[in-house]
Amino acid sequence: MAVYELVPTDLDTIMNMLVTYDIANARRLQRVAKVMLDYGLRVQRSIFEIDITPAQFRQLRDRTEAKMDFQEDGVKYFPLV
């Protein structure tokens, strides 16, 4: 899975992002949802709105990917402008 850097170079910049995921396994789903709740607000069951710095985004992405099975699960990050 390719990972694209969507982060600005200014480390203090707050980004507003929409994060959506599709997790096939119930246990992994709960784990990913817990990670998301550490960073943002749930707007639907598998959609979160997050205000985050670039450093926090990298941490969120790393924590989320550690809980996933890349053959079955997917997460998308959409920057909101």
C-alpha positions in Angstrom: 0.0 0.0 0.0 1.4 3.3 -1.0 1.4 6.1 1.6 1.3 9.6 0.4 2.5 12.5 2.5 -0.3 15.0 2.8 1.4 17.2 5.4 2.7 20.7 5.0 6.3 21.5 5.9 5.4 23.8 8.7 5.3 21.6 11.8 2.9 24.0 13.7 0.3 24.1 11.0 -3.1 22.6 12.1 -4.7 20.5 9.4 -8.4 19.8 9.3 -8.8 16.2 7.9 -11.6 13.8 7.3 -10.6 10.2 8.0 -12.6 7.3 6.8 -12.0 3.6 7.2 -13.3 0.1 6.3 -12.0 -2.6 8.6 -13.1 -6.2 8.0 -12.6 -7.6 11.5 -14.6 -6.5 14.5 -11.7 -6.6 16.9 -9.4 -4.5 14.6 -12.3 -2.1 13.9 -12.6 -1.4 17.7 -8.9 -0.9 17.9 -8.8 1.5 15.0 -11.8 3.4 16.3 -10.1 3.9 19.7 -7.0 5.3 18.0 -9.2 7.7 16.0 -11.0 8.9 19.1 -7.7 10.0 20.6 -7.4 12.5 17.8 -10.8 13.6 16.6 -14.5 13.6 16.6 -16.6 10.8 15.2 -19.1 12.2 12.7 -20.4 8.8 11.4 -19.6 5.3 12.4 -16.4 5.0 10.3 -15.8 8.7 9.6 -13.8 11.1 11.9 -13.1 14.8 11.6 -9.7 15.7 13.0 -7.7 18.9 13.6 -4.1 17.7 13.7 -0.5 18.9 13.3 1.8 17.1 10.8 3.6 15.3 13.7 0.4 14.1 15.2 -0.8 13.0 11.8 2.3 10.8 11.3 1.7 9.4 14.8 -2.0 8.7 14.0 -1.1 7.0 10.7 1.5 4.9 12.3 -0.8 3.8 15.2 -3.6 3.1 12.8 -1.5 1.1 10.4 -0.1 -1.0 13.3 -3.7 -2.2 14.0 -4.6 -3.0 10.4 -4.4 -6.0 8.0 -3.5 -4.4 4.7 -5.0 -7.3 2.7 -8.5 -6.7 4.2 -8.6 -3.2 5.7 -8.4 0.4 4.4 -8.0 3.9 5.7 -8.3 7.1 3.7 -7.2 10.6 4.8 -8.8 13.6 3.2 -7.4 17.1 3.9 -10.2 19.7 4.1 -9.4 23.1 2.8 
